Amino acid sequence: MRSLGSLGLILVLVGGGALGSACAGAHEGVDGAGAAPWGRGAHEGHGALVEGERVTAGQRRSGAASSEVSGAVGTRMPTPARARGAVAVAVNQGCEGCHEGEARAWRASLHHRANTEPAYQRAFALEPLPFCRGCHAPEGVPTEEAPEAVGKLGVGCVTCHVTGDAPGMLARGARLAELPVLAAPWRGASAPPAAPHGVVRDARFGGAEACAGCHEFAFPTAPGRRLSELMQSTISEHRASASAGQSCAGCHMPEGPDGRRRHAFVGSRDEGFVRSAVQVSARRVSATGVEVTLSPANSGHAFPTGDLFRRLSVSAEALGPDEMVLGGAERFLARHFELRAGQSGRRLVSDDRVHGTPVVVALDVGDAGVGREIGWQVTYQRVAHPNGVEARAASVEGEVRVASGRLAP
């Protein structure tokens, strides 16, 4: 999601993705000036052609009456900036007509609202860069404002599932039945139902590579793709996690009772889902000091992930009569960047998010805490804009209270 992070996207995205942040200019500290023209360079590496298995319209796999059709077929994982316009909208309506349950969930998702979500629109108004449109309005032309229907489509069914069209194929009015549909390998005990269109089954589509095009990318003007140069790094975080063997869909698109993946793309707007990412405990270590421990739980990547401004606020306050705050302390867990003279983009200098091992945060509320209760809180924050170098000055677009409590004197 530029995301969803989440992402995202699986914007936030899901997790991702980067909904709720300013786009590339603020991320680079240049207010959009000097940003590279739109190109797929930052997203390259996720669209290589590989062998897949193709099942043509009306045919089934082994065990079915009709013959199995398989072979080496070039397949491409989803990428930004498809620029297929109104034809993509029309083809998408065909998807919705047959896959009603999936379509219903998708219509309520952040994927569908990728371009119309108010948080994104506010950020884009500050920095209207083509780079952002590539993922948020992928069926439009990045250098132009998307037509209304194309913009409202957001990340559609066709964006992820119809990726193999040759240049101009959709523009010539190809029908859905003429297009191969990308799908993950079939895992059912019986053969899959016959489809009115071709199906290309690729194992990568069942894994993180299906999400990588819009959930991991470098700064637009970054010279390379080192981890320190990534604007979003969710896929690399997942690869380095204990959950590397589990797909993104395993958490963000769980299976329903019917075995079908849910297309709501649950992520950062689901409070219960956010809270499940970590386990939190706190203890008083002195008259004025508190330790808050955050341990990884149900998260297959760093927490938080996605947009580089997502963060956790860990705070403690000395409480007086009538809940009066007499003193306090706060620390932010995030990716911490700096701008370096003569270099484009921001560069990662430290990362204290929760990833793999517990994070212990020590806070001291000062003398006001002596003999008084100390309240503590962990809050997940979607930062819209940093507003300078002082963390507390940031504009917060939305937040979720992950955990809180009180510690006796």
Buried (B, 14 or more C-beta within 10 A) or exposed (E): BBBBBBBBBBBBBBBBBBBBBBBBBBBBBBEBEEBBEBBBEBBBBBBEEBEBBBBBBEBBBEEBEEEEBBEEBEBBBBBBBBBBBBBBBBBBBBBBEEBEEBBEBBBEBBBBBBBBBEBBEBBBEBBEBBBBBBBBBBBBBBEEEBBEBBBBBBBBBBBBBBBBBEEEBBBEEBEBEBBBBBBBEBEEEEBBEBBEBBBBBBEBBBBBBBBBBBBBBBBBBBEEBEEBBBBBBBBBBBBBBEBEEBBBBBBBBEEEEEEEBBBBBBBBBBEEBBBBBBBBEBEBEEBBBBBBBBEBEEBBBBBBBBBBBBBBBBBBBBBEEEEEEBBBBBBBBBBBBEEEEEBBBBBBEEBBBBBEEEBEBBBBBEEBBEEBBBBBBBBBBBBBBBEEEEBEEBEBBBBBEBBEEEBEE
